Amino acid sequence: MAVLRSQAAWRPANDNRRRQLHRFGWRRALRLGEVGLDVRDAVVMVTGSNRGLGRAFVDAFLQAGAAKVYATMRRPDPALFGDPRVQAVPLDVTDDGSVARLAAEAGDTQILVNNAAALTKLAALGAPDIEGARMEMEANYFGVLRMCRAFAPILAANGGGAIVNILSIGALANVPSSGSYCASKAACWSLTQAVRAELRGQGTLVMAVFAGAIATEMARAGNTTPRCPPDVMAANIVEALRRDETNVFPDTSSAATGELYKKDPWALEAQLGRNR
């Protein structure tokens, strides 16, 4: 399948952003008169890399010419990757010590992709207890917060770089069949805005990715919603990173959802609310 370009707005960097790029010394790529991040020779950190979208991210960055990719997972398996540029490293985003150890080891990171996530596929009120919701919030909100706090100083020291937070269209309007998951992603969307504002001065691009359904093991079995192959979605997100995009709808389904959200957020809530 051909790679679909992201349907988010492609915008030129403003004058302040251009000054930051020059000051921090990142090599940039010029395409169609726009300035964006050149991922060639970059050092990338991808959380949750053992399967699905995370594994696809590793491949996409390698294909784009990254110098090194830290592929994180709870139990590293170097045999998963056949490229010497990949370094499989242990990480549990719900554990402060694990995040701190990784930050101490990976001080050359320039791009951080917060992909690791938890999904229980439970409704908010229909779940037997709140433990699933607690787990989702711990991984999907606090886990991202831990990583951003640990790596923001590293990115600053290495020239600004970028943080990519993998959200969901459920961050914009709740899908009741996965109510607590969507709530955790909505919290992460708010966090992304806060981090974006706080890191603007150090020249760090902070991207929110509102992904639609992905053809991965995490997707709900039996769901007939069209799913984007993870390799296509990862390639689209890397391309959006090259273009300095901040809010990205990386597949056909999410792009349509994004258009509806911009026109009428309440209509999107009604539409997704029918998925119980």
Secondary structure per residue as TSV (DSSP state, phi and psi in degrees):
chain	resnum	aa	ss	phi	psi
A	1	M	-	360.0	135.6
A	2	A	-	-66.8	147.7
A	3	V	-	-72.3	127.3
A	4	L	-	-91.2	128.5
A	5	R	-	-70.1	148.1
A	6	S	-	-59.1	140.6
A	7	Q	-	-95.9	11.0
A	8	A	S	-71.0	159.9
A	9	A	-	-64.0	133.6
A	10	W	-	-96.4	120.0
A	11	R	-	-122.1	144.0
A	12	P	-	-71.0	150.3
A	13	A	-	-68.1	141.9
A	14	N	-	-76.0	173.8
A	15	D	H	-61.9	-39.6
A	16	N	H	-63.1	-42.1
A	17	R	H	-61.8	-41.0
A	18	R	H	-62.4	-41.4
A	19	R	H	-63.0	-39.7
A	20	Q	H	-63.5	-43.1
A	21	L	H	-60.4	-41.2
A	22	H	H	-67.3	-43.6
A	23	R	H	-65.5	-40.8
A	24	F	H	-84.7	-9.9
A	25	G	T	78.8	16.6
A	26	W	-	-70.8	136.8
A	27	R	-	-73.5	130.0
A	28	R	E	-115.2	157.5
A	29	A	E	-110.0	132.4
A	30	L	E	-98.8	123.8
A	31	R	E	-139.6	125.7
A	32	L	T	53.3	36.0
A	33	G	T	77.7	7.3
A	34	E	E	-110.9	156.1
A	35	V	E	-109.8	130.0
A	36	G	E	-147.4	172.0
A	37	L	E	-73.7	128.3
A	38	D	-	-93.6	112.8
A	39	V	-	-82.6	-4.8
A	40	R	T	-61.4	134.0
A	41	D	T	68.5	9.3
A	42	A	-	-80.6	158.6
A	43	V	E	-105.5	121.0
A	44	V	E	-117.8	141.1
A	45	M	E	-114.5	123.1
A	46	V	E	-120.8	118.7
A	47	T	S	-87.3	149.8
A	48	G	S	65.3	54.8
A	49	S	-	-97.2	2.3
A	50	N	S	-77.0	-16.0
A	51	R	S	-162.6	176.5
A	52	G	H	56.1	-137.1
A	53	L	H	-64.0	-37.3
A	54	G	H	-60.1	-45.9
A	55	R	H	-62.2	-39.3
A	56	A	H	-65.3	-35.1
A	57	F	H	-61.4	-44.1
A	58	V	H	-56.0	-48.6
A	59	D	H	-63.4	-41.2
A	60	A	H	-64.9	-41.2
A	61	F	H	-69.8	-36.2
A	62	L	H	-63.1	-43.5
A	63	Q	H	-64.4	-29.6
A	64	A	T	-81.4	-4.4
A	65	G	T	97.7	20.0
A	66	A	-	-60.0	144.1
A	67	A	S	-76.3	-35.0
A	68	K	E	-153.6	143.9
A	69	V	E	-128.4	118.1
A	70	Y	E	-80.8	114.4
A	71	A	E	-103.0	108.1
A	72	T	E	-96.3	148.6
A	73	M	E	-164.2	162.1
A	74	R	S	-64.5	-40.3
A	75	R	S	-125.2	95.6
A	76	P	-	-59.6	139.7
A	77	D	-	-133.3	92.8
A	78	P	G	-57.9	-22.8
A	79	A	G	-68.4	-14.4
A	80	L	G	-67.7	-23.3
A	81	F	-	-123.6	137.0
A	82	G	-	-107.1	19.7
A	83	D	-	-117.0	128.8
A	84	P	T	-64.4	-14.1
A	85	R	T	-76.7	-11.8
A	86	V	E	-93.6	128.8
A	87	Q	E	-117.3	107.7
A	88	A	E	-77.4	125.0
A	89	V	E	-132.9	149.7
A	90	P	E	-78.0	142.5
A	91	L	-	-160.8	133.3
A	92	D	-	-122.8	107.1
A	93	V	T	-67.2	-12.0
A	94	T	T	-90.1	1.9
A	95	D	-	-119.3	119.4
A	96	D	H	-57.5	-44.9
A	97	G	H	-63.3	-39.8
A	98	S	H	-63.3	-43.1
A	99	V	H	-65.2	-42.7
A	100	A	H	-63.6	-41.2
A	101	R	H	-63.9	-40.4
A	102	L	H	-65.5	-42.7
A	103	A	H	-61.2	-37.7
A	104	A	H	-67.2	-30.1
A	105	E	H	-85.7	-32.0
A	106	A	-	-111.6	52.6
A	107	G	T	-73.1	-3.8
A	108	D	T	-97.4	6.9
A	109	T	-	-62.9	136.1
A	110	Q	-	-118.5	-25.6
A	111	I	E	-131.0	126.2
A	112	L	E	-112.8	122.9
A	113	V	E	-110.2	109.5
A	114	N	E	-87.3	89.9
A	115	N	-	-106.7	-28.2
A	116	A	-	-57.1	137.3
A	117	A	-	-156.6	161.4
A	118	A	-	-118.7	141.8
A	119	L	-	-141.8	118.3
A	120	T	-	-95.7	-17.3
A	121	K	-	60.7	39.0
A	122	L	-	-118.4	147.2
A	123	A	-	-72.0	159.8
A	124	A	T	-65.9	-46.3
A	125	L	T	-96.8	-23.4
A	126	G	T	-81.6	-11.2
A	127	A	S	-67.0	150.9
A	128	P	S	-65.6	-26.8
A	129	D	S	-157.5	-173.7
A	130	I	S	-98.6	8.9
A	131	E	H	-65.4	-38.0
A	132	G	H	-63.6	-42.9
A	133	A	H	-63.0	-39.1
A	134	R	H	-63.6	-41.7
A	135	M	H	-64.0	-43.5
A	136	E	H	-63.3	-43.4
A	137	M	H	-66.2	-38.0
A	138	E	I	-63.1	-42.4
A	139	A	I	-82.3	-46.1
A	140	N	I	-84.6	-22.9
A	141	Y	I	-111.4	-62.8
A	142	F	I	-65.0	-33.9
A	143	G	H	-62.0	-44.2
A	144	V	H	-65.8	-40.7
A	145	L	H	-60.5	-44.7
A	146	R	H	-57.6	-47.2
A	147	M	H	-65.4	-41.2
A	148	C	H	-65.0	-42.5
A	149	R	H	-63.9	-40.1
A	150	A	H	-73.1	-36.0
A	151	F	H	-101.4	-11.7
A	152	A	H	-57.3	-46.0
A	153	P	H	-64.7	-33.5
A	154	I	H	-66.4	-44.8
A	155	L	H	-62.2	-40.6
A	156	A	H	-60.7	-45.0
A	157	A	H	-65.4	-26.4
A	158	N	T	-99.1	13.3
A	159	G	T	109.8	5.7
A	160	G	-	109.7	-66.1
A	161	G	-	61.8	-146.5
A	162	A	E	-153.3	150.1
A	163	I	E	-120.3	129.2
A	164	V	E	-116.6	113.5
A	165	N	E	-101.8	119.6
A	166	I	E	-85.9	109.3
A	167	L	-	-102.8	-142.0
A	168	S	-	-163.9	156.0
A	169	I	G	-61.3	-21.4
A	170	G	G	-67.8	-11.0
A	171	A	G	-73.8	-20.8
A	172	L	T	-94.5	-30.8
A	173	A	S	-156.5	138.3
A	174	N	-	-77.1	137.4
A	175	V	-	-98.4	105.5
A	176	P	G	-56.8	-27.2
A	177	S	G	-67.1	-19.3
A	178	S	G	-131.1	52.6
A	179	G	H	-60.0	-45.0
A	180	S	H	-74.1	-30.8
A	181	Y	H	-62.1	-47.3
A	182	C	H	-62.4	-37.7
A	183	A	H	-62.4	-39.7
A	184	S	H	-67.5	-35.8
A	185	K	H	-72.8	-33.7
A	186	A	H	-64.0	-40.7
A	187	A	H	-61.9	-39.5
A	188	C	H	-69.3	-32.0
A	189	W	H	-64.0	-44.0
A	190	S	H	-63.0	-41.7
A	191	L	H	-60.4	-41.9
A	192	T	H	-58.4	-41.4
A	193	Q	H	-64.0	-40.4
A	194	A	H	-64.8	-46.0
A	195	V	H	-64.1	-40.0
A	196	R	H	-57.9	-45.0
A	197	A	H	-67.2	-42.3
A	198	E	H	-68.1	-31.7
A	199	L	H	-98.9	1.9
A	200	R	G	-58.1	-39.6
A	201	G	G	-67.2	-22.5
A	202	Q	G	-96.2	5.2
A	203	G	T	78.9	22.3
A	204	T	-	-91.3	122.9
A	205	L	E	-75.7	127.3
A	206	V	E	-117.5	113.8
A	207	M	E	-106.8	135.4
A	208	A	E	-104.9	126.2
A	209	V	E	-111.0	114.5
A	210	F	-	-96.3	83.0
A	211	A	-	-75.5	145.7
A	212	G	-	-90.5	-157.7
A	213	A	-	-68.5	133.2
A	214	I	B	-115.3	142.4
A	215	A	S	-80.7	73.7
A	216	T	S	-130.5	174.9
A	217	E	T	-64.5	-25.4
A	218	M	T	-73.0	-22.6
A	219	A	S	-64.9	150.4
A	220	R	-	-68.7	126.3
A	221	A	T	-63.6	135.1
A	222	G	T	86.6	-6.3
A	223	N	-	-72.6	129.2
A	224	T	-	-92.2	2.5
A	225	T	S	-61.0	133.6
A	226	P	-	-56.8	134.4
A	227	R	-	-115.8	138.7
A	228	C	B	-87.3	132.4
A	229	P	-	-59.4	139.6
A	230	P	H	-61.1	-32.7
A	231	D	H	-67.4	-35.2
A	232	V	H	-67.6	-45.8
A	233	M	H	-62.9	-44.1
A	234	A	H	-61.5	-42.9
A	235	A	H	-62.9	-40.1
A	236	N	H	-63.6	-38.4
A	237	I	H	-70.7	-40.4
A	238	V	H	-61.7	-40.5
A	239	E	H	-63.8	-40.3
A	240	A	H	-64.1	-35.1
A	241	L	H	-63.8	-40.7
A	242	R	H	-60.0	-27.6
A	243	R	T	-98.6	9.8
A	244	D	T	63.5	27.4
A	245	E	-	-73.0	150.1
A	246	T	S	-109.5	-38.8
A	247	N	E	-119.3	114.7
A	248	V	E	-122.6	132.7
A	249	F	-	-113.7	96.1
A	250	P	-	-88.0	6.4
A	251	D	S	-145.5	168.0
A	252	T	H	-59.3	-43.9
A	253	S	H	-63.9	-47.6
A	254	S	H	-69.5	-32.0
A	255	A	H	-62.7	-42.6
A	256	A	H	-65.2	-39.9
A	257	T	H	-63.7	-40.6
A	258	G	H	-62.5	-39.3
A	259	E	H	-63.8	-42.3
A	260	L	H	-64.6	-40.9
A	261	Y	H	-61.8	-41.9
A	262	K	H	-66.6	-32.0
A	263	K	H	-80.6	-43.7
A	264	D	-	-157.5	91.1
A	265	P	H	-58.2	-33.9
A	266	W	H	-68.8	-32.8
A	267	A	H	-66.9	-36.5
A	268	L	H	-66.2	-41.0
A	269	E	H	-58.5	-43.2
A	270	A	H	-64.7	-40.0
A	271	Q	H	-67.2	-49.3
A	272	L	H	-71.6	-27.0
A	273	G	H	-66.7	-17.2
A	274	R	T	-77.9	-13.4
A	275	N	-	-88.1	87.3
A	276	R	-	-108.8	360.0
